[in-house]
Amino acid sequence: MIPFIDLAAQQARIKDHIDAAIAGVLSHGQYIMGPEVADLEAALSDYCGAKHAITCGNGTDALVLVLMAYDIGPGDAVFAPSFTFVSTVEAVKLRGATPVFVDVQSDTFNLCPTSLSEAIDFVKSEGKLKPRAIIPVDLFGQTADYRLINAIAQTESLHVIADGAQSFGATLDGKKVGCLADVTTTSFFPAKPLGCYGDGGALFTDDDALAKRLRSYRNHGQGTDRYDNIRVGLNSRLDTIQAAVLIEKLKAFPQEVELRRSVAKRYIEALPNSWQPQSLVSGASSVWAQFTIFGDGRDYARSALSEKGVPTAVYYPRPNHLQAPYLDSPTAPNGLPVTEYLQDRVFSLPMHPYLEDSDQDRVLSALNDLHEGA
Ligand SMILES: *Cc1c(COP(=O)(O)O)cnc(C)c1O
């Protein structure tokens, strides 16, 4: 079986550096908020260009923290896609606010600006909830269209919280994820493009006051010193060991992003016509957290591929608006027809920086064989 993602291949390449980095933490013993945490934050902010990088426990907490810092809670509406990992809307519910589900575009799979505007108008006309924020998701590693979304947000005075859990390293008009919205969250879950060896996450913003609140919220609402607590916060710090691992992984990351892009390019060039890849919005580059295609006959295709030793995965077979805890959350007035279309047709192919050409050719020929004599 070809691996769907291959974390071992990456580890083998940088193992000596990772071992030394972990040994360094064991020798100084500052497991919580050790010096590697600040070093990583500086390196992340250098890499993406955001003024502030604030690490935290995981990508879900990153979303919760920013909702806390914006004081978003009961009675507030937060607009988000349903076609995403559950955390995007789980964070909203955890705060007692109401997610309002917005449809996505059929080609980019990302938030549809038309559906967004309609959802905002609907919430305003009902008058029950106060529109507060939009959480666009950069699905599978490609940025949402922040040019259009930020313009809508500005007209409506809404915060834009970019869920960049899958897209750290991607760009739009030459600007990196971290600098495309008021605030951006990411995740260092092991399988994300930049992953650690456990849970981890971060927030990015240019807003000094927001950054200060986020640093306090991630550490029990700390004020001027450890026993001064000025707000109710979380225990959501990134472990020093994970920061040390990430410092080493970040060094290899720019090259890995390039490798992912060449894998994606080869897929796009050789895909049979019956399967469409996720398309990129103009001016965008993806980090290809997943390489996702859509077409008819998915379940047959997946089992035929699996018989040939080609693993595939479906993200996401059941969008959030159809999951029990979210059934009572409003949707855009025209519903989510594209989301419901994609849920039955998308699947993802093996994707990682070290995918060999020969393995990739096996994936492609298995896909092309599906249509021989059909
Ligand atoms: C992975 C993911 C998250 C959550 O990240 P964790 O670090 O696992 O909490 C949030 N949003 C999206 C879109 C994700 O893919």
The ligand as an SDF file (V2000), in Angstrom:
LIG
                    3D

 15 15  0  0  0  0  0  0  0  0999 V2000
   -7.2470   20.3730   11.9160 C   0  0  0  0  0  0  0  0  0  0  0  0
   -8.2080   21.4850   11.8180 C   0  0  0  0  0  0  0  0  0  0  0  0
   -8.5890   22.2560   12.9400 C   0  0  0  0  0  0  0  0  0  0  0  0
   -8.2440   21.8790   14.3440 C   0  0  0  0  0  0  0  0  0  0  0  0
   -6.9330   21.7200   14.6770 O   0  0  0  0  0  0  0  0  0  0  0  0
   -6.5010   20.8570   15.9520 P   0  0  0  0  0  0  0  0  0  0  0  0
   -5.0780   21.2750   16.1460 O   0  0  0  0  0  0  0  0  0  0  0  0
   -6.6620   19.4210   15.6040 O   0  0  0  0  0  0  0  0  0  0  0  0
   -7.3630   21.2690   17.0990 O   0  0  0  0  0  0  0  0  0  0  0  0
   -9.4100   23.3480   12.7470 C   0  0  0  0  0  0  0  0  0  0  0  0
   -9.8480   23.6780   11.5240 N   0  0  0  0  0  0  0  0  0  0  0  0
   -9.5420   22.9580   10.4350 C   0  0  0  0  0  0  0  0  0  0  0  0
  -10.0630   23.4020    9.1090 C   0  0  0  0  0  0  0  0  0  0  0  0
   -8.7130   21.8390   10.5360 C   0  0  0  0  0  0  0  0  0  0  0  0
   -8.4160   21.1290    9.4510 O   0  0  0  0  0  0  0  0  0  0  0  0
  1  2  1  0
  2  3  1  0
  2 14  2  0
  3  4  1  0
  3 10  2  0
  4  5  1  0
  5  6  1  0
  6  7  2  0
  6  8  1  0
  6  9  1  0
 10 11  1  0
 11 12  2  0
 12 13  1  0
 12 14  1  0
 14 15  1  0
M  END
$$$$
